Amino acid sequence: METPHFGGADLIITNDPNRNFRQGTVVVYTEHAAAMSWLVFELKKIYDSKLNASNKYGFYPYIGELIKSSVNAYDDLFETMLFVVDKIEEDWETR
């Protein structure tokens, strides 16, 4: 069963180039949308106690920007996932 694609808190991860979104939303188009969405859902579980109604709009778009920059730099699914996890650990562990 494929993981549903993530959409919420100003982040959309999709493999559908025709996916609708509103201005200001970080949109990640990737053939690995299910895997990247799985990663976001896992990070959500890990950092749930640190997230609230206001800071989630910084957390999720930041993950999207990390994914986009990493995909451009590495173009490797596992390297991208490791990069995102490392950066989130660095930036959110002390919050």
CORNORQUI-V664267 format. One record per helix or strand of 2 or more residues. SS is the DSSP state (H for helix, E for strand). FROM is the first residue (numbers start at 1). LEN is the number of residues. If there is no record, write none. Layout:
# CORNORQUI-V664267
SS,FROM,LEN
SS,FROM,LEN
This chain:
# CORNORQUI-V664267
E,7,2
E,11,4
E,26,4
H,33,18
H,56,19
H,77,16
